[in-house]
């Protein structure tokens, strides 16, 4: 990466920081407004607790995380029209070789909870197949909490190690993009899953709170 590109990424990261703050502010408000949705939060919290129990009492399933990490790289590459030329997962790590890359291909695994997404798709398929049984929704929420907590904790673990993906994109730029993605996913997911409001409303709130952050910075400047 040349100096010109490095400078552009630093400027992009600085410009995106207020957006991250505004979106985090909006997410906090969405979570606050959703606390009454006990049908959602109780089983979700149970799933999170189950994963934390596994995380703290059993060996960490790094191979499973690495497989999901590299699979996310591959799926993001396919979405952008790139060809996957190699896929390797082992106990010491993994690697995906693609014909081209970009920021989302490189950083997607750090904010896209692949197992939570796969669990959601599988649950949707079961719901269509069985005709919306009453027991499926709490089971889905438990599994969602388990898989999402898996993503958060294992991503935190892997980020403690120097990651080539972040080196290639630049640490500050990568951190800001990963922050953005990890806020955007629950900001969309909470209303989409029926916990509170709707997705356009949540995105409008994020836009207004981001504007408020820029206004504050403008006055402070």
C-alpha positions in Angstrom: 0.0 0.0 0.0 1.5 3.3 -1.1 1.6 6.5 1.1 -1.2 8.1 -0.9 -3.5 5.2 -0.3 -2.5 5.1 3.4 -3.4 8.8 3.8 -6.7 8.3 2.1 -7.5 5.4 4.5 -6.6 7.5 7.5 -8.9 10.3 6.3 -11.7 7.8 5.6 -11.2 6.3 9.1 -11.4 9.8 10.7 -14.5 10.7 8.7 -16.2 7.4 9.6 -15.4 7.7 13.4 -18.3 10.1 14.0 -20.6 7.8 12.1 -19.6 4.9 14.3 -20.4 7.0 17.4 -23.8 8.1 16.0 -24.7 4.5 15.1 -23.6 3.2 18.5 -25.7 5.9 20.1 -28.7 4.8 18.0 -28.1 1.1 18.8 -28.1 1.9 22.5 -31.5 3.6 22.1 -32.8 0.7 20.1 -31.7 -1.8 22.8 -33.2 0.4 25.5 -36.5 0.5 23.7 -36.5 -3.2 23.2 -36.1 -4.3 26.8 -39.7 -5.1 27.2 -39.6 -7.7 24.5 -39.1 -10.6 26.9 -40.1 -13.2 24.3 -36.9 -12.2 22.5 -34.4 -11.3 25.3 -35.1 -14.1 27.7 -34.3 -17.0 25.3 -31.5 -14.9 23.6 -29.9 -14.3 27.0 -30.2 -18.0 27.7 -28.3 -18.8 24.5 -25.6 -16.3 25.4 -25.3 -17.8 28.9 -25.0 -21.3 27.4 -22.2 -20.2 25.1 -20.3 -18.4 27.9 -20.6 -21.6 30.0 -19.0 -23.5 27.1 -16.4 -20.8 26.5 -15.3 -20.8 30.1 -15.3 -24.5 30.9 -14.3 -26.3 27.6 -11.5 -26.0 25.1 -12.1 -23.2 22.6 -13.2 -24.5 19.2 -10.7 -22.6 17.2 -11.0 -24.9 14.2 -14.7 -24.2 14.0 -14.1 -20.5 14.2 -11.3 -20.5 11.6 -13.6 -22.5 9.2 -16.4 -19.9 9.6 -13.9 -17.1 9.3 -12.4 -18.4 6.0 -15.9 -19.3 4.7 -17.0 -15.7 5.3 -14.0 -14.5 3.2 -15.0 -16.9 0.4 -18.7 -15.9 0.5 -17.8 -12.2 0.5 -15.5 -12.8 -2.5 -18.3 -14.6 -4.4 -20.7 -11.7 -3.7 -18.2 -9.3 -5.3 -17.6 -11.6 -8.3 -14.2 -12.9 -7.3 -13.1 -16.5 -7.8 -12.1 -18.6 -4.8 -8.8 -20.2 -5.9 -7.9 -22.0 -2.7 -9.5 -22.8 0.7 -7.5 -24.3 3.6 -8.4 -24.7 7.2 -6.1 -26.4 9.8 -5.4 -26.4 13.5 -2.8 -23.6 13.1 -5.1 -21.3 11.0 -6.6 -21.0 7.6 -6.2 -19.3 4.3 -8.5 -18.4 1.3 -7.0 -17.4 -2.0 -9.2 -15.2 -4.1 -8.8 -13.6 -7.5 -9.4 -10.1 -6.2 -10.0 -8.5 -2.8 -11.5 -5.4 -1.2 -12.2 -4.0 2.2 -15.4 -6.0 2.7 -13.8 -9.3 1.5 -10.8 -8.7 3.8 -12.7 -7.6 6.9 -16.1 -9.3 6.5 -15.4 -12.1 9.0 -14.8 -9.7 11.8 -18.3 -8.3 11.8 -20.5 -10.8 9.9 -21.6 -13.5 12.4 -21.6 -16.4 9.8 -22.9 -19.1 12.2 -25.7 -16.8 13.4 -26.6 -16.1 9.7 -26.5 -19.8 8.9 -28.6 -20.6 12.0 -31.2 -18.0 10.9 -31.4 -19.4 7.4 -31.7 -22.9 8.7 -34.5 -21.9 11.2 -36.3 -20.1 8.4 -36.2 -23.2 6.3 -37.5 -25.3 9.2 -40.3 -22.8 9.8 -41.4 -23.0 6.2 -41.2 -26.8 6.2 -43.1 -27.3 9.4 -45.6 -24.5 9.1 -44.5 -22.1 11.9 -44.7 -24.3 15.0 -44.9 -22.4 18.3 -41.8 -24.0 19.8 -39.5 -22.9 17.0 -39.3 -19.2 17.8 -37.8 -19.5 21.4 -35.5 -22.3 20.1 -34.4 -20.0 17.3 -33.7 -17.2 19.8 -31.6 -19.5 22.1 -29.6 -20.6 19.1 -29.2 -17.1 17.9 -27.8 -15.9 21.3 -25.4 -18.9 21.3 -24.1 -18.4 17.8 -23.9 -14.6 18.1 -22.0 -14.8 21.4 -19.7 -17.3 19.7 -18.9 -14.7 17.0 -18.3 -11.9 19.5 -16.1 -13.8 21.9 -14.1 -15.7 19.3 -13.5 -12.6 17.2 -12.2 -10.8 20.3 -9.8 -13.7 20.9 -8.6 -13.7 17.3 -8.1 -9.9 17.2 -5.5 -10.2 20.0 -3.2 -11.9 17.4 -1.7 -9.8 14.6 -4.0 -10.4 11.7 -2.7 -10.1 8.1 -6.2 -8.8 7.1 -5.9 -5.8 9.3 -2.2 -5.2 8.4 -3.2 -5.1 4.7 -6.1 -2.7 5.3 -4.4 -0.6 7.9 -5.1 -0.9 11.6 -7.0 2.4 12.2 -9.1 2.0 9.0 -9.8 -1.7 9.9 -10.8 -0.9 13.5 -13.3 1.8 12.3 -14.8 -0.5 9.6 -15.1 -3.4 12.1 -16.7 -1.2 14.6 -19.2 0.1 12.0 -20.1 -3.5 10.9 -20.5 -4.8 14.4 -22.9 -2.0 15.2 -24.8 -2.1 11.9 -25.6 -5.9 12.2 -27.5 -5.7 15.5 -29.0 -2.3 14.6 -30.7 -4.0 11.6 -31.2 -7.4 13.3 -33.1 -6.2 16.4 -36.0 -4.6 14.5 -35.9 -7.3 11.8 -36.3 -10.0 14.4 -39.3 -8.2 15.9 -37.7 -7.0 19.1 -38.6 -3.3 18.5 -39.7 -1.0 15.7 -38.7 -1.6 12.1 -35.5 -1.5 10.1 -36.1 1.9 8.3 -36.9 3.5 11.7 -33.6 2.2 13.2 -31.6 3.4 10.2 -33.3 6.9 10.3 -32.4 7.0 14.0 -28.8 6.2 13.2 -28.7 8.9 10.6 -30.1 11.5 13.0 -27.7 10.6 15.8 -24.8 10.7 13.4 -25.9 14.2 12.3 -26.1 15.2 16.0 -22.5 14.0 16.5 -21.3 16.0 13.5 -23.2 19.0 14.8 -21.5 18.7 18.2 -18.1 18.4 16.5 -18.8 21.4 14.4 -19.7 23.5 17.5 -16.7 22.2 19.4 -14.4 23.1 16.4 
